[in-house]
Amino acid sequence: MHVQVLYQSRKNTKKAAEAIAQALGVSAQGIQQADFSQKTDLLFLGFGIYAGHPPRELTAFLSRLTPEQVSRVALFTTSASGNDQTGAVRGQLTAQGVPVAEKAFCGRGSFLFMNKDEPSAETLAAARAFALDAVRDAKNAAEKQAPGA
């Protein structure tokens, strides 16, 4: 299974991306370093939430993603609230025909004086567990879609 971990981040999401990549034995890269010369079976795509929105650079990157490049995307974010704010990105990818995993990882990040200890060791451990679960789910989904399954 070909897996990539890509992120658009100023700080916190990069740490989550590195934890996810470590769990999977791959490297985390900024979205500028994305390489789709080989189809990616599972793309972990991380981004921070700034004033309730994903970064503009991410939106531009998403507009170029196709189902021919990526079989499935697993979203992960960090924000001061730690709430799931993946809806806009999920909607954009789905509209383009790119399958998105049902589960997303939404970790806390630090912002100004809030959550200074985030992402904590506990948050990063949860990110690693999310990665392993997402790979298992992607493999199960691929097996169900395989001819004769």
C-alpha positions in Angstrom: 0.0 0.0 0.0 1.4 3.4 -1.1 0.9 5.9 1.7 1.8 9.7 1.8 1.5 12.1 4.7 1.1 15.7 3.5 0.4 18.8 5.6 -0.2 22.5 5.3 0.9 23.9 8.7 2.6 26.6 10.6 3.5 24.4 13.5 1.0 22.2 15.3 -0.3 20.1 12.4 3.3 19.5 11.3 4.0 17.8 14.6 0.8 15.6 14.2 1.9 14.8 10.6 5.4 13.7 11.8 3.8 11.5 14.5 1.5 9.9 11.9 4.4 9.4 9.5 6.5 7.8 12.2 3.8 5.3 13.0 3.7 4.3 9.3 7.4 4.3 8.6 7.2 7.1 6.0 8.1 10.8 6.0 5.8 13.7 6.3 6.0 16.4 3.6 4.5 19.8 3.1 1.9 19.9 0.3 4.4 21.6 -1.9 6.4 18.4 -2.0 3.5 16.2 -3.0 4.5 13.5 -5.4 1.8 11.7 -7.4 4.0 10.0 -9.9 2.7 6.8 -8.4 -1.0 6.5 -7.4 -1.4 7.0 -3.6 -3.6 4.4 -2.0 -4.0 6.4 1.2 -3.2 10.1 1.6 -3.1 11.5 5.1 -3.8 15.2 4.6 -3.3 17.5 7.5 -4.0 21.2 8.0 -4.5 23.8 10.7 -7.6 25.8 11.2 -7.1 29.5 11.2 -10.1 31.7 12.3 -12.4 28.7 11.6 -11.1 28.1 8.0 -8.4 25.9 6.3 -5.5 27.8 4.7 -6.0 29.2 1.2 -2.9 27.3 0.0 -4.7 24.1 0.9 -7.8 25.0 -1.0 -5.7 25.5 -4.2 -3.9 22.2 -3.6 -7.2 20.4 -3.2 -8.6 21.8 -6.4 -5.9 19.8 -8.3 -6.4 16.4 -6.6 -8.1 13.7 -8.6 -9.2 10.1 -8.0 -6.6 9.0 -10.5 -3.9 10.3 -8.1 -5.4 9.2 -4.8 -7.6 6.3 -3.8 -8.6 7.6 -0.4 -7.8 10.5 1.9 -7.7 10.5 5.7 -8.0 14.0 7.1 -6.3 15.3 10.2 -6.4 18.8 11.7 -5.2 20.8 14.7 -7.0 23.8 16.1 -7.2 25.6 19.5 -10.6 24.1 20.0 -9.7 20.5 18.9 -13.2 20.3 17.3 -13.8 18.6 13.9 -13.6 21.3 11.3 -12.9 19.2 8.3 -16.3 19.7 6.7 -15.3 22.2 4.0 -12.2 20.1 2.9 -14.2 16.9 3.0 -17.0 18.5 0.9 -14.5 19.8 -1.7 -12.8 16.4 -2.1 -16.0 14.5 -2.3 -17.3 16.9 -5.0 -14.2 16.1 -7.0 -14.8 12.4 -6.7 -11.9 11.8 -4.2 -13.0 9.3 -1.5 -12.5 10.5 2.0 -12.3 8.3 5.1 -15.2 8.7 7.5 -13.0 9.2 10.5 -10.8 12.2 10.9 -8.3 13.1 13.6 -8.9 16.5 15.2 -6.2 17.3 17.7 -5.7 20.4 19.9 -3.0 22.8 18.9 -1.6 25.8 20.7 -2.7 29.3 19.8 -1.3 32.5 21.4 -1.7 31.9 25.1 -4.1 28.9 24.8 -3.1 25.2 25.0 0.6 26.0 25.4 1.4 22.3 25.9 -0.3 21.2 22.7 0.1 19.1 20.8 0.9 17.0 23.9 2.4 13.6 24.0 -1.1 12.2 24.5 -2.4 14.1 21.4 0.5 12.8 19.3 -0.1 9.2 20.6 -3.7 9.6 19.5 -2.5 10.8 16.0 -0.4 7.7 15.7 -3.3 5.4 16.7 -5.5 7.2 14.2 -2.9 6.5 11.5 -2.9 2.8 12.2 -6.7 2.6 12.3 -7.0 4.5 9.0 -4.6 2.1 7.2 -6.5 -0.9 8.5 -9.8 0.7 7.4 -8.4 1.5 3.9 -7.2 -2.0 3.5 -10.6 -3.4 4.5 -12.3 -1.0 2.1 -10.0 -2.0 -0.7 -10.6 -5.7 -0.1 -14.4 -5.2 -0.2 -14.0 -3.4 -3.6 -11.7 -6.1 -5.1 -13.2 -8.3 -7.8 -14.7 -11.4 -6.3 -15.0 -10.0 -2.9 
